[in-house]
Amino acid sequence: MSWVKELARADIVALKGYEHAAWEPELTRLHANELPWRSLGDDSRAGLNRYPEPQPRALIERLAALYDVAPQRVLASRGSDEAIDLLVRVFCRANIDAVMICPPTFGMYAVAARIQGADVVSVPLRAGDGFALDEEAVVKAAASHVKIVFLCSPNNPTGNLLDAKAILRVARELAGRTLVVVDEAYLEFAGSESLARQLARHSNLVVLRTLSKAHGLAGARLGSVIADPEIIKLLRKVIAPYAITQLTIEAVLQLLNAETAPAFQERIEMIRAERARVSRALGALPSVSRVWPSAANFLLAEFRDAASTLARARNARFLIRDARGYAELGSALRITIGASAQNNRLLQALSS
């Protein structure tokens, strides 16, 4: 038995997945109990009266090309949230196995684990070192019941990139016994190379990507799991058969192409420039004690009176994220970088 099947839940390995209606669009469909007519006003290409293709080939190939990986390494999911949930369900047994998180970090890793009944092992990032990964502590704490280590890079909510070499050393140390899942939701804003390029050398490495952030498609709810093909096969057993809607499939295929690439890159550069400008402006405010460096599309700033800052932002009709509930972030707020005019209005409100 392969190490992937040994690591996964035995009942998932043995599971016979749901057999969805055969996908042969050239034939007349009288096998899926669908209505033969479109709904009035339905102008989709395929028709919303028909079930969409499960894991659509054209979509998977487009995502594989975008992330420069083989199609058999890609699973399309409803955002990264579903990807996280699928990984935990496939690899963690309730009341037996655990995931590891490195706080302060994205909250869904722990939520998905607790919904599944898995334990959560916590190894904090080194706040005194710019929230760097404590790789030695991670490896030491990864006991046999820790099936997944979740790492977020750039990290949410701190914004910093984790050291890629440190991540790969952790993956090498945990090879064959633990998945190292790297959430790269904000990677486009960092301008760094994806760790997906390292999958051939580190088969226990899993990379999560999303179209929600840099591509401006949060409402489409489309993420990707990039991993060893054997891991992808297990996840396909568990994901809902028609998870990706026809409207999402058509929208993404239309919007994710070579013609839109220049505009996409221009917007990335605009966010980076605004991030630098807003960081400098925040750092000059008397109410701000620290602005953390960021490789994402947001800034984490520590305020002398965070509650008052939240109130001023709301009075100016802005919502910013209260990060004070995270360990080590008792006075911090997270501010998403908006358009230039929005950023100017917020800075004016916070400086008054």
Buried (B, 14 or more C-beta within 10 A) or exposed (E): EEBBBEBBBEEBBEEEEEEBBEBEEEEEBEEEEBEEEBEEEEEBEBBBBBBBBBBBEEBBEBBBEBBEBEBEBBBBBBBBBBBBBBBBBBBBBEEEBBBBBBBBBBBBBBBBBEEBEBBBBEBBBBBEEEBBBBBEBBBEBBEEBBBBBBBBBBBBBBBBBBEBEBBBBBBBBBBEBBBBBBBBBBBBBBEBEBBBEBBEEBBBBBBBBBBBBBBEBEEBBBBBBBBBBBBBBBBBBBBEBBBBBBBBBBBBBEBBEEEEEEEBEEBBEEBBEBBEBBBEBBEEBEBBEEBBBBBBBBBBBBBEEBEEBBEBBEEEEBEBBBBBEBEBBEBBBBBBBBEEEEBBBBBEBBBE
